[in-house]
């Protein structure tokens, strides 16, 4: 992958939506497992509180900005990203690549029956789409037996694309923990995207999305998200603005280097490769 933007130590690939299919096709052709992460403000908020989550993001094969506020943050910091790329964008890109091939897609997670309904909706849009399987495990921490069952289902399905809807950060840590044994070329944590596919949750109009206010529509549809958006996520933008103001006034020393710069220079953290 090429250049990455650095938002408070969280590294995000500077890629265009038009490049996504070729990047994913390359992952599949290499037949090696890759983790893809879709970063919104909640991911950055969690990464600031949890270094292990930040490291997971920074060592993933592909990291895309899933939210206009993430683009705002990158631009404010003078390290702009080309455009927003959502989990739904990634799902459709994989469906286009998989259609008419034996390269199956596995949908994992969400509430009981949602993954199955999502697979049927996708097949309505992509009639020749090979669905390798669907499974909605129980909520909560998985037992050793449940984890083994999930891994066995995916491996035996021969899936080339895996979309995991456990929510952040559970889905992303689960993918990382099992990435090598799964051996799936494209593994994506996708959050609530299955609900959009099935129509259980309506997306905001395009004009609202472009204004960066889709979070407000989601909060109105799902009030439980209010705490996440208002208490956890908004302070990220405040921190970005503070960082920008301090930089503009020349406040800079070795202790204020970006985490991304420190990792690169120390050699202590680099992007994971599937064989490591």
Number of C-alpha atoms within 10 A of each C-alpha: 11 6 11 19 20 22 24 21 21 24 25 24 19 19 22 13 15 9 9 18 17 12 13 20 16 14 19 19 10 10 14 18 22 26 26 23 26 25 23 19 23 18 21 23 20 18 21 16 11 11 12 13 19 21 20 18 26 26 19 21 20 24 23 27 27 21 22 21 21 26 21 16 24 21 15 17 19 13 14 18 23 14 17 21 20 19 23 18 15 21 20 15 18 23 24 16 16 21 18 14 11 15 19 21 28 24 25 25 26 24 16 13 12 21 27 21 17 20 22 17 16 21 16 11 12 16 12 16 24 21 23 22 20 23 20 19 17 12 11 8 9 12 9 8 9 13 15 12 13 16 17 13 18 24 16 11 16 18 24 27 26 27 26 26 24 22 14 17 15 16 21 26 16 14 20 16 11 14 20 16 11 23 20 25 24 26 24 22 27 28 22 18 22 30 19 13 21 18 13 10 15 13 17 15 11 10 10 14 16 13 10 16 16 19 19 17 16 18 16 12 13 11 11 11 15 16 11 14 17 11 11 16 20 15 14 22 17 12 13 18 15 12 17 17 14 12 13 10 8 9 11 12 7 7 8 11 12 14 17 20 11 16 15 12 10 9 8 8 14 13 15 15 13 16 7 5
